[in-house]
Amino acid sequence: MYKAYVFDFDYTLANSEKGIVMCFQMLFDAEGYKGIPEDAIRRTIGMTMYDATALLTGETDPYRINALITEYKVRFSDKYMTANTHLYPQALPTLRALKRKGARCCIVSTKTRSRIGETLRKYDMGDLIDLVVGVEDVKAAKPAPDGINAVCRHFGLAKKDVLYIGDNTIDGEAARNAGVAFAAVTTGTTKAAEFAALPHVAIMKDLSEILTLS
């Protein structure tokens, strides 16, 4: 059993696809960006907002990209995101089982800590999560190891005692860069075969399979 289980958020613990797609579509409608398919938006989930916005719009000017991100958050995400974010059915039972075994459960995400906190409060699950590291807490976002390393430093954990769980190859790369074990979950848009080239201890259909690794 690992001493700490560190989770990605979007498409790993929670499905926020509806909110993300909705907010991007409203932003694109408001700003005149046409013909951007829903599937393209879904495939950016797990990227930073900056990278996702740049990729989807084709914009290269940092000022313009940051202006779009601000509009996304203030006009749309603040209103619609958390209401349209839902935990996967296996999330709470898995977290509770890990906590009963004495493990630490943390989150490292490219989402903001403040937005993740809204979902934790929505589900009254603050006692199940020991630490949240959001994109605003690190110098470099995943696949850089900064977030995972922050968890290890905070709790004085050896890398061998940490398992990182995520739905994207970005997560697998972050785990490799941090020197911790990685378990993939296929609840996002990344297929099982795409994880094969990355070091992993498991490729899971859902979070409940973590308990078989303990």
ZIBEL-V537039 format. One record per residue. N is the residue number from 0. RES is the residue in one small letter. PHI is phi in radians with two decimals (none if undefined). PSI is psi in whole degrees, 0 to 359 (999 if undefined). BURIAL is b if it has 9 or more other C-alpha atoms within 8 Angstrom, else e. Layout:
n:N res:RES phi:PHI psi:PSI burial:BURIAL
n:N res:RES phi:PHI psi:PSI burial:BURIAL
This chain:
n:0 res:m phi:none psi:141 burial:e
n:1 res:y phi:-1.44 psi:155 burial:b
n:2 res:k phi:-1.42 psi:334 burial:b
n:3 res:a phi:-2.43 psi:135 burial:b
n:4 res:y phi:-2.00 psi:116 burial:b
n:5 res:v phi:-1.94 psi:124 burial:b
n:6 res:f phi:-1.92 psi:141 burial:b
n:7 res:d phi:-1.16 psi:169 burial:b
n:8 res:f phi:-1.88 psi:290 burial:b
n:9 res:d phi:-1.12 psi:130 burial:b
n:10 res:y phi:1.21 psi:3 burial:b
n:11 res:t phi:-2.01 psi:294 burial:b
n:12 res:l phi:-1.51 psi:326 burial:b
n:13 res:a phi:-2.38 psi:152 burial:b
n:14 res:n phi:-1.83 psi:104 burial:b
n:15 res:s phi:-1.89 psi:16 burial:b
n:16 res:e phi:-0.96 psi:313 burial:b
n:17 res:k phi:-1.02 psi:314 burial:b
n:18 res:g phi:-1.16 psi:318 burial:b
n:19 res:i phi:-1.14 psi:312 burial:b
n:20 res:v phi:-1.08 psi:315 burial:b
n:21 res:m phi:-1.02 psi:312 burial:e
n:22 res:c phi:-1.17 psi:319 burial:b
n:23 res:f phi:-1.13 psi:318 burial:b
n:24 res:q phi:-1.11 psi:319 burial:e
n:25 res:m phi:-1.15 psi:321 burial:b
n:26 res:l phi:-1.09 psi:313 burial:b
n:27 res:f phi:-1.14 psi:322 burial:b
n:28 res:d phi:-1.10 psi:317 burial:b
n:29 res:a phi:-1.18 psi:328 burial:e
n:30 res:e phi:-1.82 psi:3 burial:e
n:31 res:g phi:1.43 psi:23 burial:e
n:32 res:y phi:-1.59 psi:116 burial:e
n:33 res:k phi:-1.88 psi:154 burial:e
n:34 res:g phi:1.28 psi:23 burial:e
n:35 res:i phi:-1.62 psi:112 burial:e
n:36 res:p phi:-1.27 psi:155 burial:e
n:37 res:e phi:-1.03 psi:320 burial:e
n:38 res:d phi:-1.06 psi:324 burial:e
n:39 res:a phi:-1.13 psi:321 burial:b
n:40 res:i phi:-1.14 psi:314 burial:b
n:41 res:r phi:-1.01 psi:321 burial:b
n:42 res:r phi:-1.22 psi:345 burial:e
n:43 res:t phi:-1.54 psi:352 burial:e
n:44 res:i phi:-1.14 psi:123 burial:b
n:45 res:g phi:1.99 psi:337 burial:b
n:46 res:m phi:-1.36 psi:166 burial:e
n:47 res:t phi:-1.18 psi:158 burial:b
n:48 res:m phi:-1.03 psi:321 burial:e
n:49 res:y phi:-1.08 psi:310 burial:b
n:50 res:d phi:-1.15 psi:319 burial:e
n:51 res:a phi:-1.13 psi:315 burial:b
n:52 res:t phi:-1.14 psi:318 burial:b
n:53 res:a phi:-1.10 psi:316 burial:b
n:54 res:l phi:-1.13 psi:315 burial:e
n:55 res:l phi:-1.25 psi:323 burial:b
n:56 res:t phi:-1.61 psi:339 burial:e
n:57 res:g phi:1.38 psi:5 burial:e
n:58 res:e phi:-1.25 psi:146 burial:b
n:59 res:t phi:-2.13 psi:347 burial:e
n:60 res:d phi:-1.37 psi:116 burial:e
n:61 res:p phi:-0.98 psi:323 burial:e
n:62 res:y phi:-1.07 psi:315 burial:e
n:63 res:r phi:-1.16 psi:317 burial:b
n:64 res:i phi:-1.08 psi:315 burial:b
n:65 res:n phi:-1.16 psi:326 burial:b
n:66 res:a phi:-1.14 psi:319 burial:e
n:67 res:l phi:-1.13 psi:320 burial:b
n:68 res:i phi:-1.10 psi:317 burial:b
n:69 res:t phi:-1.07 psi:317 burial:e
n:70 res:e phi:-1.13 psi:318 burial:b
n:71 res:y phi:-0.97 psi:313 burial:b
n:72 res:k phi:-1.26 psi:311 burial:b
n:73 res:v phi:-1.30 psi:317 burial:e
n:74 res:r phi:-1.46 psi:328 burial:e
n:75 res:f phi:-2.16 psi:305 burial:b
n:76 res:s phi:-1.09 psi:319 burial:b
n:77 res:d phi:-1.03 psi:332 burial:b
n:78 res:k phi:-1.61 psi:321 burial:e
n:79 res:y phi:-1.94 psi:340 burial:b
n:80 res:m phi:-1.16 psi:302 burial:b
n:81 res:t phi:-1.14 psi:325 burial:b
n:82 res:a phi:-1.10 psi:335 burial:e
n:83 res:n phi:-1.93 psi:23 burial:b
n:84 res:t phi:-1.98 psi:128 burial:b
n:85 res:h phi:-2.33 psi:135 burial:e
n:86 res:l phi:-1.13 psi:146 burial:b
n:87 res:y phi:-1.17 psi:149 burial:b
n:88 res:p phi:-0.98 psi:329 burial:e
n:89 res:q phi:-1.44 psi:350 burial:b
n:90 res:a phi:-1.13 psi:303 burial:b
n:91 res:l phi:-1.12 psi:313 burial:e
n:92 res:p phi:-1.04 psi:322 burial:b
n:93 res:t phi:-1.19 psi:314 burial:b
n:94 res:l phi:-1.05 psi:317 burial:b
n:95 res:r phi:-1.09 psi:318 burial:b
n:96 res:a phi:-1.13 psi:319 burial:b
n:97 res:l phi:-1.15 psi:319 burial:b
n:98 res:k phi:-1.14 psi:322 burial:b
n:99 res:r phi:-1.10 psi:331 burial:e
n:100 res:k phi:-1.48 psi:0 burial:e
n:101 res:g phi:1.58 psi:11 burial:e
n:102 res:a phi:-1.44 psi:155 burial:b
n:103 res:r phi:-1.52 psi:143 burial:b
n:104 res:c phi:-2.17 psi:125 burial:b
n:105 res:c phi:-2.32 psi:168 burial:b
n:106 res:i phi:-2.22 psi:133 burial:b
n:107 res:v phi:-2.25 psi:119 burial:b
n:108 res:s phi:-2.49 psi:159 burial:b
n:109 res:t phi:-1.48 psi:358 burial:b
n:110 res:k phi:-1.39 psi:161 burial:b
n:111 res:t phi:-1.31 psi:146 burial:b
n:112 res:r phi:-1.02 psi:321 burial:b
n:113 res:s phi:-1.12 psi:320 burial:e
n:114 res:r phi:-1.23 psi:320 burial:b
n:115 res:i phi:-1.05 psi:320 burial:b
n:116 res:g phi:-1.01 psi:328 burial:e
n:117 res:e phi:-1.11 psi:319 burial:b
n:118 res:t phi:-1.24 psi:323 burial:b
n:119 res:l phi:-1.07 psi:320 burial:b
n:120 res:r phi:-1.24 psi:322 burial:b
n:121 res:k phi:-1.01 psi:321 burial:e
n:122 res:y phi:-1.76 psi:7 burial:e
n:123 res:d phi:0.88 psi:51 burial:e
n:124 res:m phi:-2.11 psi:19 burial:b
n:125 res:g phi:-1.02 psi:329 burial:e
n:126 res:d phi:-1.30 psi:350 burial:e
n:127 res:l phi:-1.64 psi:346 burial:b
n:128 res:i phi:-2.03 psi:121 burial:b
n:129 res:d phi:-1.47 psi:333 burial:b
n:130 res:l phi:-2.81 psi:139 burial:e
n:131 res:v phi:-2.07 psi:126 burial:b
n:132 res:v phi:-1.99 psi:110 burial:b
n:133 res:g phi:-1.73 psi:179 burial:b
n:134 res:v phi:-1.12 psi:333 burial:b
n:135 res:e phi:-1.34 psi:353 burial:e
n:136 res:d phi:-1.71 psi:358 burial:e
n:137 res:v phi:-2.22 psi:155 burial:b
n:138 res:k phi:-1.32 psi:323 burial:e
n:139 res:a phi:-2.30 psi:132 burial:e
n:140 res:a phi:-1.38 psi:167 burial:b
n:141 res:k phi:-0.93 psi:141 burial:b
n:142 res:p phi:-1.49 psi:8 burial:b
n:143 res:a phi:-1.08 psi:151 burial:b
n:144 res:p phi:-1.48 psi:4 burial:b
n:145 res:d phi:-0.93 psi:314 burial:b
n:146 res:g phi:-1.14 psi:314 burial:b
n:147 res:i phi:-1.14 psi:319 burial:b
n:148 res:n phi:-1.08 psi:325 burial:b
n:149 res:a phi:-1.10 psi:320 burial:b
n:150 res:v phi:-1.11 psi:314 burial:b
n:151 res:c phi:-1.06 psi:317 burial:b
n:152 res:r phi:-1.14 psi:317 burial:e
n:153 res:h phi:-1.04 psi:320 burial:e
n:154 res:f phi:-1.84 psi:3 burial:e
n:155 res:g phi:1.11 psi:41 burial:e
n:156 res:l phi:-1.60 psi:139 burial:b
n:157 res:a phi:-1.33 psi:147 burial:e
n:158 res:k phi:-1.06 psi:328 burial:b
n:159 res:k phi:-1.17 psi:344 burial:e
n:160 res:d phi:-1.70 psi:9 burial:b
n:161 res:v phi:-2.10 psi:134 burial:b
n:162 res:l phi:-2.06 psi:127 burial:b
n:163 res:y phi:-1.80 psi:135 burial:b
n:164 res:i phi:-2.11 psi:126 burial:b
n:165 res:g phi:-2.71 psi:169 burial:b
n:166 res:d phi:-1.85 psi:0 burial:b
n:167 res:n phi:-2.26 psi:152 burial:b
n:168 res:t phi:-1.10 psi:335 burial:b
n:169 res:i phi:-1.01 psi:321 burial:b
n:170 res:d phi:-1.17 psi:317 burial:b
n:171 res:g phi:-1.10 psi:321 burial:b
n:172 res:e phi:-1.18 psi:322 burial:b
n:173 res:a phi:-1.11 psi:317 burial:b
n:174 res:a phi:-1.09 psi:316 burial:b
n:175 res:r phi:-1.08 psi:316 burial:b
n:176 res:n phi:-1.15 psi:330 burial:b
n:177 res:a phi:-1.48 psi:345 burial:b
n:178 res:g phi:1.39 psi:28 burial:e
n:179 res:v phi:-2.02 psi:164 burial:b
n:180 res:a phi:-1.23 psi:154 burial:b
n:181 res:f phi:-2.29 psi:135 burial:b
n:182 res:a phi:-2.13 psi:125 burial:b
n:183 res:a phi:-1.58 psi:148 burial:b
n:184 res:v phi:-2.24 psi:136 burial:b
n:185 res:t phi:-1.71 psi:39 burial:b
n:186 res:t phi:-1.59 psi:0 burial:b
n:187 res:g phi:-1.84 psi:215 burial:b
n:188 res:t phi:-1.70 psi:357 burial:b
n:189 res:t phi:-1.59 psi:127 burial:b
n:190 res:k phi:-1.42 psi:159 burial:e
n:191 res:a phi:-0.97 psi:319 burial:e
n:192 res:a phi:-1.10 psi:334 burial:e
n:193 res:e phi:-1.24 psi:341 burial:e
n:194 res:f phi:-1.51 psi:350 burial:b
n:195 res:a phi:-1.03 psi:325 burial:e
n:196 res:a phi:-1.38 psi:351 burial:e
n:197 res:l phi:-1.73 psi:146 burial:b
n:198 res:p phi:-1.04 psi:134 burial:b
n:199 res:h phi:-2.74 psi:152 burial:b
n:200 res:v phi:-1.71 psi:344 burial:e
n:201 res:a phi:-2.90 psi:152 burial:e
n:202 res:i phi:-2.14 psi:111 burial:b
n:203 res:m phi:-1.92 psi:150 burial:b
n:204 res:k phi:-1.36 psi:327 burial:e
n:205 res:d phi:-2.71 psi:172 burial:b
n:206 res:l phi:-1.13 psi:336 burial:b
n:207 res:s phi:-1.06 psi:336 burial:b
n:208 res:e phi:-1.23 psi:345 burial:b
n:209 res:i phi:-1.00 psi:323 burial:b
n:210 res:l phi:-1.14 psi:338 burial:b
n:211 res:t phi:-1.39 psi:347 burial:e
n:212 res:l phi:-1.57 psi:346 burial:e
n:213 res:s phi:-1.30 psi:999 burial:e
